[in-house]
C-alpha cells in the first residue's frame, strides 16, 4: 500500500508548490475518493480532525514549520510506488479540487460530516485529534 508521503510527492509533482494546508486537504480528498472509487484506502496513516480541518499528523510532522511546500521539500515517499489506478484517482482529485485555495478547501471540509462529526464535542478553534475513519469518509462521499 502507498504511504501518505507517496501521495504527497505525487500531488506536489503534478500540482506544483502550495501551502501545507492545501496539501493536507488534497491528501484528505485523495483518500476519501479512493475509498469510494477504488474501494480501498490509498494510504494507511490516520487522518485527524484538527481545528483547521483534516490533517495527517505524520505528514504534518514532515512539513512542520513550513508554510509553503514544493516538490523535494518533503524527504519521505516516492510517487513511483503508486499504481496506475492510484495515480488516476489523485489526478481526478486534483482536477476537481486542485484549483481551489487552501482556505476554500478548509471551509469545505468544515461543512462536511466526516470532519464535523469527528469534532462534534469540541468548540471551534480547540485542538483535537480524533481520527476520521475510513467508514465515515466512504459513507459520506459515497452518497454524494
PyMOL commands that set and color helices and strands:
alter all, ss='L'
color gray80, all
select helices_A, chain A and resi 4-15+20-38+57-63+79-81+84-97+102-111+113-118+134-142
alter helices_A, ss='H'
color red, helices_A
select strands_A, chain A and resi 18-19+47-50+53-55+68-69+131-132
alter strands_A, ss='S'
color yellow, strands_A
deselect
rebuild
show_as cartoon
